[in-house]
Amino acid sequence: MPVKNRFAELLPEITAWRRDFHEHPELLYEVHRTAGIVAAKLREFGCDEVVEGIGRTGVVGVIRGKANGSGRVIGLRADMDALPIIEATGSAHASKVPGKMHACGHDGHTAMLLGAAKYLAETRNFDGTAVVIFQPAEEGGAGGRAMCEDGLMERFGIQEVYGMHNMPGLPLGSFAIREGAFFAATDTFLIRLEGKGGHAAKPHETVDTTVVAAQLVTALQTIASRNHDPVKNLVVSVTSFRTESQAFNVIPQHVELKGTVRTMDPATREMAETRIKALVTGVAGAFGATAQVEYMRGYPVMVNSPEQTEFAAGVARRVAGDCRPAPLIMGGEDFAYMLEERPGAYILVGNGDTAQVHHPEYDFDDDAIPAGCSWWAGIVEERMPAG
Protein backbone atom coordinates (compact mmCIF):
# COMPACT_ATOMS: atom_id res chain seq x y z
CA MET A 1 0.00 0.00 0.00
CA PRO A 2 2.19 2.89 -1.22
CA VAL A 3 1.11 6.54 -1.08
CA LYS A 4 -2.44 6.61 -2.35
CA ASN A 5 -3.06 8.25 -5.72
CA ARG A 6 -6.11 10.02 -4.32
CA PHE A 7 -3.89 12.07 -2.00
CA ALA A 8 -1.69 13.13 -4.90
CA GLU A 9 -4.91 14.38 -6.55
CA LEU A 10 -6.00 16.12 -3.34
CA LEU A 11 -2.57 17.64 -2.63
CA PRO A 12 -3.33 21.14 -4.01
CA GLU A 13 -6.56 21.30 -2.01
CA ILE A 14 -5.03 20.02 1.23
CA THR A 15 -2.06 22.36 0.75
CA ALA A 16 -4.45 25.30 0.43
CA TRP A 17 -6.12 24.34 3.71
CA ARG A 18 -2.74 24.02 5.41
CA ARG A 19 -1.51 27.39 4.22
CA ASP A 20 -4.75 29.06 5.26
CA PHE A 21 -4.33 27.63 8.78
CA HIS A 22 -0.72 28.83 8.72
CA GLU A 23 -1.75 32.38 7.85
CA HIS A 24 -4.27 32.46 10.70
CA PRO A 25 -2.59 30.86 13.76
CA GLU A 26 -4.47 30.58 17.04
CA LEU A 27 -3.19 29.74 20.51
CA LEU A 28 -4.18 27.13 23.09
CA TYR A 29 -7.98 26.85 23.42
CA GLU A 30 -8.68 29.99 21.36
CA VAL A 31 -8.75 28.03 18.10
CA HIS A 32 -12.26 29.14 17.18
CA ARG A 33 -11.57 29.93 13.51
CA THR A 34 -9.58 26.73 12.93
CA ALA A 35 -12.12 24.54 14.72
CA GLY A 36 -14.97 26.18 12.82
CA ILE A 37 -13.32 25.44 9.48
CA VAL A 38 -12.56 21.85 10.53
CA ALA A 39 -16.17 21.24 11.61
CA ALA A 40 -17.56 22.76 8.41
CA LYS A 41 -15.31 20.63 6.22
CA LEU A 42 -16.15 17.44 8.10
CA ARG A 43 -19.84 18.14 7.49
CA GLU A 44 -19.09 18.93 3.85
CA PHE A 45 -17.28 15.59 3.51
CA GLY A 46 -20.41 13.77 4.74
CA CYS A 47 -19.20 12.56 8.12
CA ASP A 48 -21.94 10.69 9.96
CA GLU A 49 -21.56 12.84 13.04
CA VAL A 50 -19.66 16.06 13.82
CA VAL A 51 -19.41 17.27 17.39
CA GLU A 52 -17.87 20.56 18.47
CA GLY A 53 -16.85 21.75 21.92
CA ILE A 54 -15.20 18.55 23.19
CA GLY A 55 -12.42 19.76 25.49
CA ARG A 56 -13.72 23.34 25.12
CA THR A 57 -12.81 23.86 21.44
CA GLY A 58 -12.03 20.38 20.15
CA VAL A 59 -13.84 18.86 17.16
CA VAL A 60 -14.70 15.20 16.58
CA GLY A 61 -15.94 13.59 13.37
CA VAL A 62 -17.39 10.08 13.07
CA ILE A 63 -17.07 8.12 9.81
CA ARG A 64 -18.72 4.72 9.59
CA GLY A 65 -17.40 2.12 7.19
CA LYS A 66 -19.38 0.08 4.67
CA ALA A 67 -19.88 -2.52 7.38
CA ASN A 68 -19.62 -2.74 11.14
CA GLY A 69 -19.19 -6.45 11.68
CA SER A 70 -15.86 -5.92 13.42
CA GLY A 71 -17.31 -3.55 15.99
CA ARG A 72 -13.96 -1.75 16.03
CA VAL A 73 -13.64 1.98 16.67
CA ILE A 74 -10.31 3.65 15.85
CA GLY A 75 -9.43 7.21 16.89
CA LEU A 76 -7.08 9.42 14.84
CA ARG A 77 -5.87 12.63 16.50
CA ALA A 78 -4.34 15.88 15.19
CA ASP A 79 -3.55 19.09 17.11
CA MET A 80 -4.69 22.54 15.95
CA ASP A 81 -2.93 25.22 18.04
CA ALA A 82 0.02 27.45 17.21
CA LEU A 83 2.78 29.14 19.25
CA PRO A 84 3.44 32.71 20.53
CA ILE A 85 6.42 33.24 18.18
CA ILE A 86 7.11 35.98 15.62
CA GLU A 87 7.45 34.27 12.23
CA ALA A 88 10.62 34.80 10.21
CA THR A 89 10.06 32.52 7.20
CA GLY A 90 9.24 35.30 4.73
CA SER A 91 6.93 32.90 2.89
CA ALA A 92 3.90 34.01 0.90
CA HIS A 93 1.67 32.21 3.40
CA ALA A 94 3.39 33.58 6.52
CA SER A 95 1.35 34.37 9.62
CA LYS A 96 -0.92 37.39 9.38
CA VAL A 97 -1.31 37.51 13.17
CA PRO A 98 1.46 39.45 14.94
CA GLY A 99 3.31 37.39 17.53
CA LYS A 100 1.73 34.07 16.59
CA MET A 101 2.83 31.38 14.15
CA HIS A 102 2.48 27.70 13.36
CA ALA A 103 6.05 26.88 14.41
CA CYS A 104 5.39 23.23 15.22
CA GLY A 105 3.47 22.05 12.16
CA HIS A 106 0.07 21.61 13.74
CA ASP A 107 -1.33 23.31 10.65
CA GLY A 108 0.08 20.39 8.66
CA HIS A 109 -1.24 17.80 11.12
CA THR A 110 -4.75 19.27 10.94
CA ALA A 111 -4.69 19.49 7.14
CA MET A 112 -3.43 15.90 6.76
CA LEU A 113 -6.13 14.50 9.03
CA LEU A 114 -8.75 16.51 7.17
CA GLY A 115 -7.44 15.04 3.92
CA ALA A 116 -7.66 11.54 5.35
CA ALA A 117 -11.18 12.24 6.62
CA LYS A 118 -12.28 13.36 3.16
CA TYR A 119 -10.89 10.19 1.61
CA LEU A 120 -12.38 7.90 4.26
CA ALA A 121 -15.79 9.54 3.94
CA GLU A 122 -15.63 9.10 0.15
CA THR A 123 -14.54 5.48 0.11
CA ARG A 124 -15.67 3.96 3.45
CA ASN A 125 -13.66 0.91 2.50
CA PHE A 126 -13.43 -0.47 6.02
CA ASP A 127 -15.42 -2.50 8.53
CA GLY A 128 -15.89 -0.43 11.67
CA THR A 129 -15.86 3.22 12.69
CA ALA A 130 -13.17 5.88 12.30
CA VAL A 131 -13.22 8.82 14.73
CA VAL A 132 -11.17 11.85 13.68
CA ILE A 133 -10.10 14.02 16.63
CA PHE A 134 -8.99 17.64 16.26
CA GLN A 135 -7.49 18.80 19.54
CA PRO A 136 -6.81 22.30 20.90
CA ALA A 137 -4.10 23.39 23.34
CA GLU A 138 -1.32 20.86 22.84
CA GLU A 139 1.31 23.56 23.40
CA GLY A 140 1.13 23.67 27.18
CA GLY A 141 -2.63 23.73 27.68
CA ALA A 142 -3.25 19.98 28.09
CA GLY A 143 -6.02 19.94 25.49
CA GLY A 144 -5.67 16.17 25.22
CA ARG A 145 -6.50 15.82 28.89
CA ALA A 146 -9.43 18.22 28.52
CA MET A 147 -10.91 16.15 25.70
CA CYS A 148 -10.49 12.94 27.69
CA GLU A 149 -12.09 14.53 30.76
CA ASP A 150 -15.00 15.51 28.52
CA GLY A 151 -15.59 11.81 27.87
CA LEU A 152 -13.98 11.56 24.43
CA MET A 153 -13.12 7.88 24.62
CA GLU A 154 -16.36 6.73 26.22
CA ARG A 155 -18.74 8.92 24.23
CA PHE A 156 -17.44 7.73 20.87
CA GLY A 157 -16.52 4.19 21.96
CA ILE A 158 -12.88 4.58 20.93
CA GLN A 159 -10.87 1.38 21.43
CA GLU A 160 -7.47 2.42 20.03
CA VAL A 161 -6.02 5.85 19.25
CA TYR A 162 -3.21 6.98 16.93
CA GLY A 163 -1.30 10.25 16.55
CA MET A 164 1.35 11.73 14.26
CA HIS A 165 3.90 14.55 14.39
CA ASN A 166 6.19 15.91 11.72
CA MET A 167 9.95 15.71 12.36
CA PRO A 168 12.52 18.05 10.76
CA GLY A 169 15.73 16.22 9.93
CA LEU A 170 13.89 12.99 9.11
CA PRO A 171 13.78 12.42 5.33
CA LEU A 172 10.67 13.91 3.78
CA GLY A 173 7.72 11.53 3.88
CA SER A 174 9.58 8.80 5.78
CA PHE A 175 8.53 7.50 9.20
CA ALA A 176 10.04 6.70 12.60
CA ILE A 177 8.51 5.19 15.74
CA ARG A 178 9.46 3.49 19.00
CA GLU A 179 7.67 1.17 21.39
CA GLY A 180 7.20 2.11 25.05
CA ALA A 181 8.27 5.42 26.55
CA PHE A 182 8.75 7.88 23.67
CA PHE A 183 8.21 11.50 24.80
CA ALA A 184 9.14 12.70 28.29
CA ALA A 185 7.11 13.82 31.25
CA THR A 186 7.39 17.61 31.49
CA ASP A 187 7.37 19.11 34.98
CA THR A 188 8.24 22.65 36.06
CA PHE A 189 9.42 24.26 39.26
CA LEU A 190 9.36 27.73 40.79
CA ILE A 191 11.73 28.55 43.65
CA ARG A 192 11.28 31.71 45.72
CA LEU A 193 14.16 32.66 48.00
CA GLU A 194 14.01 35.22 50.79
CA GLY A 195 17.06 36.55 52.59
CA LYS A 196 17.96 39.91 54.03
CA GLY A 197 18.53 42.69 51.56
CA GLY A 198 20.92 45.55 52.04
CA HIS A 199 23.76 47.66 50.71
CA ALA A 200 26.22 45.86 48.47
CA ALA A 201 29.08 47.51 50.37
CA LYS A 202 27.96 45.76 53.60
CA PRO A 203 27.32 42.13 52.57
CA HIS A 204 28.02 40.93 56.11
CA GLU A 205 24.82 42.63 57.22
CA THR A 206 22.73 40.75 54.64
CA VAL A 207 21.65 37.25 53.70
CA ASP A 208 22.57 37.39 50.03
CA THR A 209 19.88 35.63 48.01
CA THR A 210 21.85 36.03 44.78
CA VAL A 211 24.63 33.88 46.23
CA VAL A 212 22.09 31.35 47.53
CA ALA A 213 20.44 31.15 44.11
CA ALA A 214 23.80 30.76 42.35
CA GLN A 215 24.65 27.86 44.64
CA LEU A 216 21.29 26.29 43.89
CA VAL A 217 21.75 26.50 40.13
CA THR A 218 24.92 24.43 40.56
CA ALA A 219 23.51 22.10 43.21
CA LEU A 220 20.45 21.20 41.14
CA GLN A 221 22.72 19.81 38.42
CA THR A 222 23.87 17.11 40.85
CA ILE A 223 20.42 15.50 40.74
CA ALA A 224 21.15 14.21 37.24
CA SER A 225 24.90 13.68 37.76
CA ARG A 226 24.93 12.17 41.27
CA ASN A 227 21.43 11.01 42.27
CA HIS A 228 20.34 9.36 39.04
CA ASP A 229 21.32 6.19 37.23
CA PRO A 230 23.43 7.47 34.30
CA VAL A 231 22.02 4.91 31.85
CA LYS A 232 18.52 6.33 32.32
CA ASN A 233 17.12 9.67 31.17
CA LEU A 234 16.76 12.85 33.23
CA VAL A 235 17.05 16.56 32.47
CA VAL A 236 17.00 19.26 35.16
CA SER A 237 17.33 22.77 33.73
CA VAL A 238 17.18 26.14 35.47
CA THR A 239 15.83 28.48 32.81
CA SER A 240 15.17 31.76 34.64
CA PHE A 241 17.07 33.66 37.38
CA ARG A 242 15.42 36.89 38.48
CA THR A 243 16.25 39.26 41.33
CA GLU A 244 13.96 42.01 42.56
CA SER A 245 16.71 44.61 42.22
CA GLN A 246 18.43 45.83 39.07
CA ALA A 247 20.72 48.27 40.89
CA PHE A 248 24.51 47.95 41.03
CA ASN A 249 24.72 48.52 44.77
CA VAL A 250 21.75 46.60 46.21
CA ILE A 251 21.71 43.03 47.52
CA PRO A 252 18.16 41.85 46.87
CA GLN A 253 15.81 40.52 49.51
CA HIS A 254 14.16 38.11 47.05
CA VAL A 255 15.30 35.96 44.13
CA GLU A 256 13.16 33.70 41.94
CA LEU A 257 14.33 30.69 39.92
CA LYS A 258 12.32 28.77 37.34
CA GLY A 259 13.08 25.56 35.52
CA THR A 260 11.96 22.29 34.01
CA VAL A 261 12.42 18.59 34.70
CA ARG A 262 12.14 15.93 32.00
CA THR A 263 11.88 12.24 32.89
CA MET A 264 11.00 8.93 31.25
CA ASP A 265 9.70 6.86 34.16
CA PRO A 266 7.63 7.42 37.34
CA ALA A 267 10.42 6.51 39.79
CA THR A 268 12.80 9.06 38.29
CA ARG A 269 10.04 11.66 38.31
CA GLU A 270 9.41 11.10 42.04
CA MET A 271 13.12 11.17 42.85
CA ALA A 272 13.70 14.43 40.97
CA GLU A 273 10.86 16.21 42.76
CA THR A 274 12.00 14.95 46.17
CA ARG A 275 15.64 15.94 45.60
CA ILE A 276 14.79 19.40 44.28
CA LYS A 277 12.75 20.17 47.37
CA ALA A 278 15.44 18.79 49.70
CA LEU A 279 18.30 20.65 47.99
CA VAL A 280 16.45 23.96 47.92
CA THR A 281 15.53 23.73 51.59
CA GLY A 282 19.00 22.61 52.65
CA VAL A 283 21.04 25.09 50.62
CA ALA A 284 18.82 28.02 51.55
CA GLY A 285 18.94 27.08 55.22
CA ALA A 286 22.72 26.74 55.18
CA PHE A 287 23.00 30.40 54.15
CA GLY A 288 20.32 31.62 56.56
CA ALA A 289 17.72 32.17 53.85
CA THR A 290 14.26 30.68 53.52
CA ALA A 291 12.76 29.07 50.43
CA GLN A 292 9.45 28.07 48.91
CA VAL A 293 9.25 25.47 46.14
CA GLU A 294 6.31 25.02 43.79
CA TYR A 295 6.70 21.79 41.84
CA MET A 296 4.14 21.46 39.06
CA ARG A 297 3.47 18.16 37.31
CA GLY A 298 3.02 18.61 33.57
CA TYR A 299 2.37 16.14 30.78
CA PRO A 300 3.03 12.49 31.68
CA VAL A 301 5.42 10.23 29.80
CA MET A 302 3.95 9.32 26.42
CA VAL A 303 4.03 5.53 26.08
CA ASN A 304 3.37 3.65 22.83
CA SER A 305 1.60 0.29 23.25
CA PRO A 306 3.55 -2.69 21.85
CA GLU A 307 0.90 -4.21 19.57
CA GLN A 308 -0.28 -0.88 18.16
CA THR A 309 3.31 0.31 17.63
CA GLU A 310 4.14 -2.76 15.58
CA PHE A 311 0.96 -2.30 13.53
CA ALA A 312 1.59 1.44 12.98
CA ALA A 313 5.15 0.73 11.86
CA GLY A 314 3.88 -1.87 9.40
CA VAL A 315 1.47 0.62 7.85
CA ALA A 316 4.31 3.15 7.59
CA ARG A 317 6.56 0.63 5.86
CA ARG A 318 3.86 -0.10 3.31
CA VAL A 319 3.40 3.63 2.64
CA ALA A 320 7.04 4.74 2.57
CA GLY A 321 9.04 1.52 2.15
CA ASP A 322 10.64 1.83 5.58
CA CYS A 323 9.99 2.84 9.19
CA ARG A 324 13.10 3.49 11.22
CA PRO A 325 13.53 3.34 15.02
CA ALA A 326 12.91 6.74 16.59
CA PRO A 327 15.09 8.12 19.41
CA LEU A 328 13.79 8.98 22.85
CA ILE A 329 12.57 12.58 22.83
CA MET A 330 12.85 14.69 25.98
CA GLY A 331 10.18 17.08 24.75
CA GLY A 332 6.61 16.62 25.94
CA GLU A 333 3.47 15.60 24.06
CA ASP A 334 -0.02 15.67 25.52
CA PHE A 335 -1.18 12.80 23.32
CA ALA A 336 0.18 11.00 26.39
CA TYR A 337 -3.18 11.57 28.10
CA MET A 338 -5.02 9.76 25.31
CA LEU A 339 -2.55 6.87 25.45
CA GLU A 340 -3.20 6.60 29.18
CA GLU A 341 -6.88 6.06 28.35
CA ARG A 342 -6.55 3.69 25.40
CA PRO A 343 -3.84 1.59 23.71
CA GLY A 344 -2.36 3.21 20.65
CA ALA A 345 0.74 4.63 19.03
CA TYR A 346 2.33 7.90 17.97
CA ILE A 347 4.55 8.14 14.90
CA LEU A 348 6.90 10.72 13.34
CA VAL A 349 6.69 11.70 9.67
CA GLY A 350 9.71 13.30 8.04
CA ASN A 351 9.64 17.04 7.30
CA GLY A 352 12.97 17.00 5.47
CA ASP A 353 15.75 19.54 5.85
CA THR A 354 13.88 22.39 7.52
CA ALA A 355 14.38 24.51 10.61
CA GLN A 356 13.54 22.71 13.84
CA VAL A 357 10.10 23.02 15.39
CA HIS A 358 9.52 26.03 17.68
CA HIS A 359 11.95 28.08 15.56
CA PRO A 360 10.85 31.34 13.84
CA GLU A 361 12.03 30.01 10.45
CA TYR A 362 10.26 26.65 10.68
CA ASP A 363 7.58 25.73 8.15
CA PHE A 364 5.75 22.49 7.46
CA ASP A 365 6.71 20.94 4.10
CA ASP A 366 3.54 20.36 2.09
CA ASP A 367 5.19 17.55 0.13
CA ALA A 368 4.87 15.40 3.29
CA ILE A 369 1.06 15.54 3.01
CA PRO A 370 0.47 12.49 0.75
CA ALA A 371 2.55 10.22 2.99
CA GLY A 372 0.86 11.46 6.17
CA CYS A 373 -2.64 11.15 4.74
CA SER A 374 -1.87 7.69 3.39
CA TRP A 375 -0.69 6.55 6.82
CA TRP A 376 -3.89 7.80 8.47
CA ALA A 377 -6.00 6.04 5.84
CA GLY A 378 -3.92 2.88 6.13
CA ILE A 379 -4.41 2.74 9.89
CA VAL A 380 -8.18 2.62 9.36
CA GLU A 381 -8.31 0.35 6.30
CA GLU A 382 -5.77 -2.18 7.58
CA ARG A 383 -6.92 -2.27 11.20
CA MET A 384 -10.55 -2.65 10.10
CA PRO A 385 -10.34 -4.34 6.70
CA ALA A 386 -13.53 -4.49 4.66
CA GLY A 387 -14.88 -7.96 3.95
PyMOL commands that set and color helices and strands:
alter all, ss='L'
color gray80, all
select helices_A, chain A and resi 5-23+32-45+106-123+143-149+152-156+203-205+209-226+266-286+306-320+335-341+366-383
alter helices_A, ss='H'
color red, helices_A
select strands_A, chain A and resi 49-54+58-64+73-79+129-135+160-167+175-177+180-183+185-194+198-199+234-243+250-251+254-263+290-296+302-304+324-325+344-350
alter strands_A, ss='S'
color yellow, strands_A
deselect
rebuild
show_as cartoon
